[in-house]
Amino acid sequence: MRERVSEAIRTSIATVSISGILEEKLTAIAEAGFDGVEIFENDLVSCPLSPAEIRKLAADLGLRIELYQPFRDFEAVPTDVLRDNLRRAELKLDLMEQLGADLLLVCSNVSPLAIDDAATAAEQLHRLADLAEARGIRIAYEALAWGRHVRDYQTAYDIVAAAGHPSLGVCLDSFHILSRTPDATGIQQFPAEKIFFVQIADAPRLRMDALQWSRHYRCFPGQGDFDLPGFMRSVLNTGYEGPWSLEVFNDTFRQVDSHRTSVDAMRSLLFLRESLGDTPDPLEPPKSAPAASVRVASIPPPAPLTRYAFAEISVGTLMHSGLAEVLSGLGFVLARRHWFHPADLWEQGDIRIVTRRASATGPPTLSAIGVDTQDAAGFTARAAAFLAGPLPTEDTSTGREPPCVRSPDGTNFLACQGDAWLDDFVRMHTASTAPALLQRIDHVALSVPFGSFDAATLFFRTVFGLHPLERLELADPYGLVRSQALVHNDAVRLVVNTPYLGSTTHDPAVVQHIAFACTDIFAVTDTLRRNGVPLLTIPGNYYDDVAARHHLPESLIARMRASGILYDRVDGGEFFHVYTPLIGPSLFFEIVQRTGDYTGFGATNAPIRMAALTTSPPKG
């Protein structure tokens, strides 16, 4: 079991947020370091353990049962319906006593039988709170964004205030609030003692029915578009000191490994906590207690990254010569060989590519990436704080192996501080004095398995401190690809791709690639042709379209057409780029030239590239 990671907050998660049966969920939640758990009714009903046995299991795992939920369609109903609802409530409260849960979530009524009468709702909730209080249980009333008459947090609070019962308060759910309004500052007017529980979920901004949006597209903090730091500042400025609990309904999360999802969940709460700083900046002066402290001393800041130190490609011995031929044609020189591992180091200017020979038939795969930093220790400490503890280093007997973490797609990332790691490579040839064709690694693109996309983007935001750009959906000839670019200034650029629906008919939709920057792409492509390096064939129709969309000289379009160069332009900059065909089934190289203030990745041309890859036979 992981050490508890919370300091000034109590962390919790709803069992509905992860996959598995209840026993598996509780174990995964505990191992991720959570303090507590919300028991979702369906999980309990389908569990072979009795409520008392579930209570014991949670206690043995070190988990507090913070909440039992949901109790639906109770308030503002006709008298005969209320009678049945009170009987149902008595039985649920009996169950909660056995379960050891002292807080029941009551959702605002969505039934057609509900009456639009706040006074009736308050009176009936008061009666429910009376029943609960006799058992030492409290009621948290939550406004559903699709409630029949109560849809917003202010209305829910007004009903609770009118009921005037000490065992009745509100549950504030970030999704139900922020899906309706981006402004949650009104929460600051609530007394802290009336905020019984806070549920947190992020989500992408979508134009759709709130119920479907909630049930299928919620995600963890840092994976969506909601202003969760602003939401939590408003909550904390009331003096709230209760649990921070994640409640996420997400089709993908409920299909993938519960342990990995639980770790992602805890990582997201740590990220949200970090985003608030030591003490949230008050949006308005709190009217009672000072804003709750959210200590983040245990989380080091992101280590500054200066460049990509190297990229490592694992390749089988049967395909090694083909990869070597391409690298040589691109201007790389085989300069060093590892003294211990079957690995070669190719150099060109400041670019270093390591080729590591794997099994005989293994295809070329981007297996490791080195990032240059002046604070490798800080990088490692931050990774550990975000539950991505460094991997054991390989036994080279030198102690020069850089600290390493593994991203959700399986790629190893090594924090290189200086060039000490190079000492494990024995120089074979003197470094070339010829002008370098390529200047640096511009970006790398990773293909992550379906179900790992949100986890990967959160990993790079938290561990590396990368900033996400706009999330895109790109058209592959056989489906859609989700794509997320993340950047650290101009030093480290990364793109994460995944099939939108879990798989595509054709592999080139989501292959890996390394992009190299140059200053004159036309001179580079001329040299590559002389060196016999094949470039991806781009249809002539593409250049006709470029001529229609952009007012470019015909001579420039002719040169691009002759070399297979693609083009993009935004205000303040241009982007020229060209691709090699696939090397094996899943890797290719890109060469890019940026001018002006262009900061993108040529996403408008990605469908052209993906279609071209499907018709170009792989090399090797």
Secondary structure, 3 states (H helix, E strand, C coil): CCCCCCCCCCEEEEHHHCCCCHHHHHHHHHHCCCCEEEEEHHHHHCCCCCHHHHHHHHHHCCCEEEEEEEECCCCCCCHHHHHHHHHHHHHHHHHHHHHCCCEEEEECCCCCCCCCCHHHHHHHHHHHHHHHHCCCCEEEEECCCCCCCCCCHHHHHHHHHHHCCCCEEEEEEHHHHHCCCCCCHHHHHCCHHHEEEEEECECCCCCCCHHHHHHHHCECCCCCCCCHHHHHHHHHCCCCCCCEEECCCECCCCCCCHHHHHHHHHHHHHHHHHHHCCCCCCCCCCCCCCCCCCCCCCCCCCCCEEEEEEEEEEECHHHHHHHHHHHHHCCCEEEEEECCCCEEEEEECCEEEEEEECCCCCCCEEEEEEEEECCHHHHHHHHHHCCCCCECCCCCCCCCCCCEEECCCCCEEEEECCCHHHHHEEECCCCCCCCCCCCEEEEEEEECCCCCHHHHHHHHHHCCCCEEEEEEEEEECCEEEEEEEEEECCCEEEEEEEECCCCCCCHHHHCEEEEEECCCHHHHHHHHHHCCCCCCCCCHHHHHHHHHHCCCCHHHHHHHHHHCCEEEEECCEEEEEEECCCECCCEEEEEEEEEECCCCCCHHHHHHHHHHHHHCCCEC
